Amino acid sequence: MATILRDLSYRYQWFYDSVSRLAALSVGGEKRFRQLALEGLTIQPDMEVLDLCCGSGQATRFLVARSQHVTGLDASPFSIARARRNVPQATYIEAFAEAMPFSDQSFDLVHTSTALHEMEPTQLQRILQEVHRVLRSGGYFTLVDFHVPTNPIVVPGLYLFLGLFETETAWQLLKTNLAEALQAVGFELTRQTLYAGGSLQVLQARKG
């Protein structure tokens, strides 16, 4: 069930951006947060890149600085309209992540930032399969999302944030081993790093 604060964060971009910037301080600021999952990867200008569940283009603007062929996909027409205004250099598609309108092996890189916690378990499984399908051999799937804290000090803050801004699916993600889920659909896990007392996870996975 959505909270009032969650509804406000989607309705007003200034509110969402303010909350995002505040939360990103735990990893050194929003600029670093939006690129955490890309660290260590070489993205060439001619690579085909998909920003999956792109929202209003918060991560898209960093992707277009590296590649000339960035596509943003989101199921929300409201978010897509915002993203077009915020980052006009990318191409945008309104579609569901679990049923992407792309041919097999269309992309060299698929990236998603704090979006998988929005999905029901069956959706999540289908999305991982779809990402594997649309990636080319040797391509990478990069993501950042919530994780069960390893430092008990950050537990109250994370749980308060989830209670104010997220739905039951975020709590379900905390019980999900994303690394194992990626490997189950055929990915080779190449990086798994925890940040902010373990409350954030960065995963990089390669399609063989």
PAZAPA-4460 file (N, C-alpha, C; in steps of 0.05 Angstrom, whole numbers, plus 32768, in hexadecimal, padded with zeros to 4 digits):
% residues 208
    n_x    n_y    n_z   ca_x   ca_y   ca_z    c_x    c_y    c_z   seq   type   mol
   8011   7FE8   8000   8000   8000   8000   8012   8019   8000     1      M     A
   800C   802C   7FEE   801C   8044   7FEC   8016   8057   8003     2      A     A
   802B   8065   800C   8028   8079   8021   8024   8094   8014     3      T     A
   801C   80A8   8025   8019   80C3   801B   8033   80CF   8011     4      I     A
   8049   80CA   8020   8063   80D4   8017   806C   80C7   7FFD     5      L     A
   8066   80AE   7FF9   806C   80A1   7FDF   805D   80AE   7FC8     6      R     A
   8044   80B3   7FCD   8033   80C0   7FB8   803E   80DC   7FB2     7      D     A
   8046   80EB   7FC6   8051   8106   7FC2   806B   8104   7FB2     8      L     A
   807C   80F0   7FB8   8096   80EE   7FAA   8092   80E8   7F8C     9      S     A
   807C   80DB   7F85   8077   80D6   7F68   806A   80EE   7F5B    10      Y     A
   805A   80FC   7F6B   804B   8112   7F60   805C   812B   7F5B    11      R     A
   806F   8130   7F6D   807F   8148   7F6C   809D   8140   7F6A    12      Y     A
   80A9   8146   7F53   80C5   813E   7F4E   80D8   814B   7F62    13      Q     A
   80D3   8164   7F6A   80E5   8172   7F7D   80E6   8163   7F97    14      W     A
   80CF   8157   7F9F   80CE   8148   7FB8   80DE   812E   7FB6    15      F     A
   80D9   8120   7F9F   80E7   8107   7F9A   8106   810C   7F99    16      Y     A
   810D   8121   7F8A   812A   8127   7F87   8136   812E   7FA2    17      D     A
   8128   813D   7FB3   8132   8144   7FCD   8137   812C   7FDF    18      S     A
   8124   8119   7FDE   8126   8101   7FEE   813D   80F0   7FE3    19      V     A
   8140   80EE   7FC9   8155   80DE   7FBD   8171   80E9   7FC4    20      S     A
   8173   8103   7FC3   818D   810F   7FC9   8194   810B   7FE6    21      R     A
   8181   810D   7FF8   8186   8108   8014   818E   80EB   8019    22      L     A
   8180   80D8   800D   8187   80BC   8010   81A3   80B5   8005    23      A     A
   81AA   80C3   7FEF   81C3   80BD   7FE1   81DB   80C7   7FF0    24      A     A
   81D8   80D8   8004   81EE   80E2   8014   81FE   80CB   8021    25      L     A
   81F0   80B4   8026   81FD   809E   8033   8212   8091   8022    26      S     A
   8212   8096   8008   8227   808B   7FF6   8237   80A1   7FE8    27      V     A
   8235   80B9   7FF2   8245   80CF   7FE7   8237   80E2   7FD5    28      G     A
   821D   80E1   7FD4   820D   80F4   7FC4   81FF   80E7   7FAC    29      G     A
   81ED   80F5   7FA1   81DC   80EA   7F8B   81EC   80E3   7F73    30      E     A
   81FF   80F4   7F6B   820F   80EE   7F53   821D   80D3   7F55    31      K     A
   8229   80CE   7F6C   8236   80B4   7F70   8221   809D   7F71    32      R     A
   820B   80A2   7F80   81F7   808D   7F82   81EC   8084   7F67    33      F     A
   81E7   8097   7F55   81DB   8090   7F3C   81EF   8081   7F2A    34      R     A
   8209   8082   7F30   821D   8074   7F20   822A   805D   7F2F    35      Q     A
   8221   8057   7F47   822E   8041   7F57   8230   8027   7F48    36      L     A
   821A   8020   7F3B   8219   8005   7F2E   8229   8005   7F14    37      A     A
   8232   801C   7F0A   8241   801E   7EF2   825F   801E   7EF6    38      L     A
   8267   8021   7F0F   8284   8023   7F16   8293   800A   7F0C    39      E     A
   82A9   8010   7EFF   82BA   7FFA   7EF5   82B4   7FF0   7ED9    40      G     A
   829D   7FFA   7ECE   8295   7FF2   7EB3   829D   8007   7E9E    41      L     A
   82A5   7FFE   7E87   82AB   8010   7E71   8292   8011   7E5F    42      T     A
   8287   8029   7E5B   8270   802D   7E4A   8278   803E   7E32    43      I     A
   8279   8031   7E1B   8281   803F   7E03   826A   804F   7DF7    44      Q     A
   8270   8065   7DE9   825B   8076   7DDD   8247   8067   7DCB    45      P     A
   8251   8052   7DBD   8240   8044   7DAA   8230   802D   7DB7    46      D     A
   8233   8028   7DD1   8224   8012   7DDE   8207   8019   7DE1    47      M     A
   81F6   8004   7DDD   81DA   8006   7DE1   81D4   8002   7DFF    48      E     A
   81C8   8016   7E0C   81C4   8015   7E29   81A6   8019   7E2F    49      V     A
   819C   8009   7E41   8180   800B   7E4A   8180   8013   7E67    50      L     A
   8172   8029   7E6D   816C   8031   7E89   8151   8026   7E90    51      D     A
   8150   8010   7E9E   8138   8001   7EA3   8129   800D   7EBB    52      L     A
   810F   8013   7EB8   8100   8021   7ECD   810E   803C   7ED2    53      C     A
   8110   804C   7EBE   8120   8064   7EBE   8115   807A   7ECF    54      C     A
   80FC   8078   7ED7   80F0   808E   7EE6   80F1   80A8   7ED8    55      G     A
   80FA   80BD   7EE6   80FB   80D7   7EDA   8116   80DE   7ECD    56      S     A
   8127   80C9   7ECB   8140   80CC   7EBD   8158   80D2   7ED0    57      G     A
   8155   80CB   7EE9   816A   80D2   7EFD   8184   80C4   7EF6    58      Q     A
   8183   80AB   7EEE   819B   809D   7EE6   81A1   80A0   7EC8    59      A     A
   818C   80A5   7EB8   818F   80A8   7E9B   81A2   80BE   7E94    60      T     A
   81A2   80D4   7EA3   81B4   80EA   7E9D   81D1   80E4   7E9F    61      R     A
   81D7   80D0   7EB0   81F3   80C7   7EB2   81FA   80B3   7E9C    62      F     A
   81E6   80A4   7E93   81EB   8091   7E7E   81EF   809F   7E63    63      L     A
   81E0   80B4   7E5E   81E3   80C2   7E44   81FE   80D1   7E42    64      V     A
   820B   80D5   7E59   8225   80E1   7E59   823B   80CE   7E4F    65      A     A
   8234   80B4   7E4F   8247   809F   7E47   8240   8092   7E2D    66      R     A
   8226   808F   7E27   821E   8082   7E0E   820C   8094   7DFE    67      S     A
   820E   8092   7DE4   81FD   80A1   7DD2   81E3   8093   7DCB    68      Q     A
   81E0   807B   7DD6   81C8   806A   7DCF   81BC   8060   7DE9    69      H     A
   81AE   8071   7DF7   81A1   806A   7E10   8182   806A   7E0D    70      V     A
   8176   8055   7E16   8159   8052   7E16   814F   8051   7E32    71      T     A
   813C   8061   7E39   812F   805F   7E53   8114   8052   7E51    72      G     A
   810F   803E   7E62   80F5   8030   7E62   80E8   8033   7E7D    73      L     A
   80CE   803A   7E7D   80BF   803C   7E96   80A1   8037   7E8F    74      D     A
   8093   802C   7EA3   8076   8026   7E9E   8065   803F   7EA3    75      A     A
   8070   8053   7EB0   8060   806B   7EB7   8062   8081   7EA2    76      S     A
   804D   8088   7E95   804E   809E   7E81   8056   80B8   7E8E    77      P     A
   804F   80BC   7EA8   8056   80D4   7EB6   8074   80D6   7EB9    78      F     A
   8081   80BF   7EC0   809E   80BF   7EC3   80AC   80C2   7EA8    79      S     A
   80A1   80B5   7E94   80AD   80B8   7E79   80AD   80D5   7E70    80      I     A
   8097   80E2   7E75   8095   80FF   7E6D   80A9   810F   7E7B    81      A     A
   80AD   810A   7E95   80C1   8118   7EA4   80DD   8113   7E9A    82      R     A
   80E3   80F9   7E94   80FD   80F1   7E8B   8103   80FE   7E70    83      A     A
   80F0   8100   7E5F   80F4   810D   7E45   80FC   812B   7E49    84      R     A
   80F0   8138   7E5C   80F6   8153   7E62   8112   8156   7E6F    85      R     A
   8118   8143   7E81   8131   8145   7E90   8149   813D   7E80    86      N     A
   8146   8128   7E70   815D   811D   7E61   8154   8117   7E45    87      V     A
   8152   812B   7E34   8148   8128   7E19   815B   8119   7E06    88      P     A
   8173   8114   7E0F   8187   8106   7DFE   8180   80E8   7DFB    89      Q     A
   8170   80DD   7E0C   816A   80C1   7E0B   8150   80BC   7DFC    90      A     A
   814C   80A3   7DF4   8133   809A   7DE8   8122   808C   7DFD    91      T     A
   8108   8091   7DFD   80F7   8086   7E13   80E1   8074   7E08    92      Y     A
   80DC   805F   7E18   80C7   804C   7E11   80B6   8048   7E2A    93      I     A
   809C   804A   7E26   8089   8044   7E3C   8081   8027   7E3A    94      E     A
   8089   8017   7E4D   8084   7FFA   7E4C   808A   7FEE   7E68    95      A     A
   8080   7FD6   7E6C   8086   7FC8   7E84   80A0   7FB9   7E83    96      F     A
   80AF   7FB9   7E99   80C9   7FAD   7E99   80C8   7F8F   7E96    97      A     A
   80B1   7F83   7E9D   80AF   7F66   7E9B   80A6   7F5D   7E7F    98      E     A
   80A1   7F70   7E6D   8099   7F6A   7E52   80A5   7F7F   7E3F    99      A     A
   80BF   7F80   7E3D   80CC   7F95   7E2E   80C9   7F91   7E10   100      M     A
   80C2   7FA7   7E02   80BD   7FA5   7DE5   80D7   7FA7   7DD4   101      P     A
   80EB   7F97   7DDC   8104   7F97   7DCE   810B   7F7B   7DC4   102      F     A
   811A   7F7A   7DAE   8123   7F60   7DA4   8138   7F54   7DB6   103      S     A
   813C   7F3A   7DB3   8152   7F2D   7DC2   816C   7F3A   7DBC   104      D     A
   817D   7F3C   7DD1   8199   7F46   7DCE   819A   7F62   7DC2   105      Q     A
   818A   7F74   7DCD   8189   7F8F   7DC2   819C   7FA2   7DD0   106      S     A
   81A6   7F9C   7DE8   81B5   7FAF   7DF8   81D0   7FA3   7E01   107      F     A
   81E3   7FB5   7E05   81FD   7FAE   7E10   81FD   7FB1   7E2E   108      D     A
   81EC   7FC2   7E38   81EA   7FC8   7E55   81CD   7FCE   7E5D   109      L     A
   81C4   7FC1   7E72   81AA   7FC8   7E7E   81B0   7FD1   7E9A   110      V     A
   81A5   7FE8   7EA1   81AA   7FF3   7EBC   818F   7FF9   7EC9   111      H     A
   818D   7FF4   7EE3   8175   7FFD   7EF2   817D   8006   7F0E   112      T     A
   8170   801B   7F16   8178   8028   7F30   8160   802A   7F42   113      S     A
   8161   801C   7F59   814C   801B   7F6D   8130   8019   7F61   114      T     A
   812D   8004   7F51   8113   7FFF   7F44   8108   7FE3   7F4A   115      A     A
   811A   7FD0   7F4D   8111   7FB4   7F50   8101   7FB0   7F6A   116      L     A
   8105   7FC1   7F7E   80F6   7FBE   7F97   80D9   7FC5   7F93   117      H     A
   80D2   7FD0   7F7C   80B6   7FD7   7F76   80A6   7FBF   7F6B   118      E     A
   80B4   7FA9   7F66   80A8   7F93   7F58   809F   7F7C   7F6A   119      M     A
   8089   7F70   7F63   8081   7F57   7F71   8094   7F41   7F69   120      E     A
   8097   7F2C   7F7A   80AA   7F17   7F74   80A8   7F0B   7F58   121      P     A
   808F   7F06   7F4F   808B   7EFB   7F34   8094   7F0E   7F1E   122      T     A
   808E   7F28   7F22   8097   7F3D   7F10   80B6   7F3D   7F0F   123      Q     A
   80C2   7F3D   7F26   80DF   7F3E   7F28   80EC   7F28   7F18   124      L     A
   80E2   7F10   7F1C   80ED   7EF9   7F0D   80EA   7EFD   7EEF   125      Q     A
   80D4   7F06   7EE6   80CF   7F0B   7ECA   80E2   7F21   7EBF   126      R     A
   80E6   7F36   7ECF   80F7   7F4C   7EC6   8114   7F42   7EC3   127      I     A
   811E   7F32   7ED5   8139   7F28   7ED3   813C   7F17   7EBA   128      L     A
   8127   7F07   7EB3   8128   7EF7   7E9B   8128   7F09   7E82   129      Q     A
   8118   7F1F   7E83   8117   7F31   7E6C   8131   7F40   7E69   130      E     A
   813E   7F48   7E7E   8158   7F55   7E7C   816C   7F43   7E6F   131      V     A
   816C   7F2A   7E78   817E   7F16   7E6C   8179   7F13   7E4E   132      H     A
   815F   7F14   7E46   8158   7F10   7E2A   8161   7F27   7E19   133      R     A
   815D   7F40   7E22   8163   7F57   7E11   8181   7F5F   7E11   134      V     A
   8191   7F53   7E24   81AE   7F58   7E24   81BC   7F47   7E0F   135      L     A
   81D0   7F53   7E03   81E2   7F44   7DF2   81F5   7F33   7E02   136      R     A
   8200   7F1F   7DF6   8215   7F0E   7E03   822C   7F20   7E0B   137      S     A
   8235   7F1D   7E24   824A   7F2E   7E2E   8241   7F48   7E39   138      G     A
   8227   7F4E   7E37   821C   7F67   7E42   8218   7F65   7E60   139      G     A
   8214   7F7C   7E6C   8212   7F7E   7E89   81F7   7F89   7E92   140      Y     A
   81EE   7F7E   7EA8   81D6   7F88   7EB7   81E1   7F94   7ED1   141      F     A
   81DC   7FAE   7ED5   81E5   7FBB   7EEE   81CD   7FC6   7EFD   142      T     A
   81CE   7FC3   7F17   81B8   7FCD   7F28   81C1   7FD5   7F43   143      L     A
   81B1   7FE6   7F4F   81B4   7FEE   7F6B   8198   7FEE   7F78   144      V     A
   8196   7FE2   7F8F   817D   7FE1   7F9D   8181   7FDB   7FBB   145      D     A
   816B   7FD8   7FC9   816D   7FD4   7FE6   8178   7FB8   7FEC   146      F     A
   8182   7FB6   8005   818D   7F9C   800E   818A   7F9C   802D   147      H     A
   8188   7F84   8038   8186   7F82   8055   819F   7F8E   8062   148      V     A
   819D   7FA1   8074   81B5   7FAD   807F   81C7   7F99   808E   149      P     A
   81E0   7F9D   808B   81F4   7F8D   809A   81FD   7F9B   80B3   150      T     A
   81F8   7FB5   80B4   81FF   7FC5   80CC   81E4   7FCD   80DA   151      N     A
   81E0   7FC3   80F2   81C7   7FC8   8100   81C1   7FE6   8104   152      P     A
   81D5   7FF7   8103   81D1   8013   8108   81BE   8020   80F3   153      I     A
   81C0   8015   80DA   81B0   8021   80C4   8194   8015   80C2   154      V     A
   818F   8000   80D1   8175   7FF3   80CF   815D   8006   80D4   155      V     A
   815D   8015   80EA   8146   8027   80EF   8142   803B   80D8   156      P     A
   8157   8046   80CE   8154   805A   80B8   8149   804E   809F   157      G     A
   8153   8036   8097   8149   8029   807F   812B   8021   8083   158      L     A
   8125   8016   8099   8109   800D   809E   80F6   8025   809F   159      Y     A
   80FF   803B   80AA   80EE   8053   80AA   80EA   805D   808D   160      L     A
   80FF   805D   807D   80FD   8065   8061   80E9   8053   8052   161      F     A
   80EC   8039   8055   80DA   8027   8048   80BE   802A   8051   162      L     A
   80BA   802F   806B   809F   8033   8075   8092   804C   806B   163      G     A
   80A1   8061   8066   8096   807A   805D   8092   807C   803F   164      L     A
   80A4   806F   8030   80A5   8073   8013   80A0   805B   8002   165      F     A
   80A1   8043   800D   80A0   802B   7FFC   8088   801A   8003   166      E     A
   8084   8005   7FF3   806E   7FF2   7FF7   8078   7FD7   8000   167      T     A
   8067   7FC4   8002   806F   7FA9   800B   8084   7F9C   7FF9   168      E     A
   8085   7FA3   7FE0   8098   7F97   7FCE   80B5   7F9D   7FD6   169      T     A
   80BA   7FB4   7FE2   80D5   7FBB   7FEB   80DD   7FA9   8002   170      A     A
   80CA   7FA3   8014   80D0   7F90   802A   80D5   7F74   801F   171      W     A
   80C7   7F6D   800A   80CB   7F53   7FFE   80E7   7F51   7FF1   172      Q     A
   80F1   7F67   7FE5   810B   7F66   7FD9   8121   7F61   7FEE   173      L     A
   811D   7F6B   8006   8130   7F66   801B   8134   7F48   8021   174      L     A
   811F   7F39   801B   8120   7F1C   801F   812A   7F0D   8007   175      K     A
   8130   7F1C   7FF1   8138   7F0F   7FD8   8156   7F11   7FD4   176      T     A
   8161   7EFB   7FCC   817E   7EFA   7FC5   8180   7F00   7FA7   177      N     A
   8185   7F19   7FA1   8186   7F21   7F85   819D   7F14   7F76   178      L     A
   81B3   7F10   7F83   81CA   7F04   7F77   81C3   7EE8   7F6D   179      A     A
   81B6   7ED9   7F7E   81AD   7EBE   7F76   8198   7EBE   7F61   180      E     A
   8186   7ED2   7F62   8171   7ED4   7F4D   817D   7EDA   7F32   181      A     A
   8192   7EEB   7F31   819F   7EF1   7F18   81AD   7ED8   7F0D   182      L     A
   81BA   7ECA   7F1E   81C8   7EB2   7F15   81B5   7E9D   7F0B   183      Q     A
   819D   7E9C   7F17   8189   7E88   7F10   817F   7E8C   7EF3   184      A     A
   817F   7EA5   7EE9   8176   7EA9   7ECE   818C   7EA9   7EB9   185      V     A
   81A5   7EA4   7EC3   81BB   7EA1   7EB0   81D1   7EB5   7EB1   186      G     A
   81CF   7EC8   7EC4   81E4   7EDD   7EC6   81FC   7ED2   7ED5   187      F     A
   8214   7EDE   7ECF   822C   7ED9   7EDF   8230   7EF2   7EF0   188      E     A
   822F   7EEF   7F0A   8232   7F06   7F1C   824F   7F0E   7F1C   189      L     A
   8255   7F27   7F16   8270   7F31   7F15   8277   7F45   7F2B   190      T     A
   8262   7F50   7F38   8267   7F62   7F4E   824F   7F63   7F60   191      R     A
   8254   7F62   7F7A   823F   7F66   7F8E   824B   7F76   7FA5   192      Q     A
   8242   7F8F   7FA8   824E   7FA1   7FBC   8237   7FAD   7FCD   193      T     A
   823C   7FAF   7FE7   8228   7FBB   7FF9   8232   7FD6   8002   194      L     A
   821E   7FE8   8005   8224   8003   800E   8211   800B   8024   195      Y     A
   8217   8022   8031   8205   802D   8045   81FD   8019   805A   196      A     A
   8211   800D   8066   820C   7FF9   807B   81FE   7FE0   8071   197      G     A
   8201   7FDB   8057   81F5   7FC3   804C   81D8   7FC7   8042   198      G     A
   81CE   7FE0   8045   81B2   7FE5   803D   81AE   7FE9   801F   199      S     A
   81C4   7FED   8011   81C3   7FEF   7FF4   81D6   7FDA   7FE7   200      L     A
   81CD   7FCE   7FD2   81DE   7FBA   7FC4   81E1   7FC3   7FA7   201      Q     A
   81F9   7FBF   7F9D   8200   7FC3   7F81   8207   7FA8   7F75   202      V     A
   81FB   7FA1   7F5F   8200   7F88   7F51   8207   7F8E   7F34   203      L     A
   821C   7F80   7F2B   8222   7F80   7F0E   8222   7F63   7F05   204      Q     A
   8214   7F5D   7EF0   8211   7F42   7EE6   8216   7F41   7EC8   205      A     A
   8224   7F2D   7EBF   822A   7F2B   7EA3   821B   7F14   7E96   206      R     A
   8212   7F19   7E7D   8205   7F04   7E6E   821A   7EF6   7E5D   207      K     A
   821D   7EDC   7E61   8231   7ECD   7E53   822B   7EC8   7E36   208      G     A
***
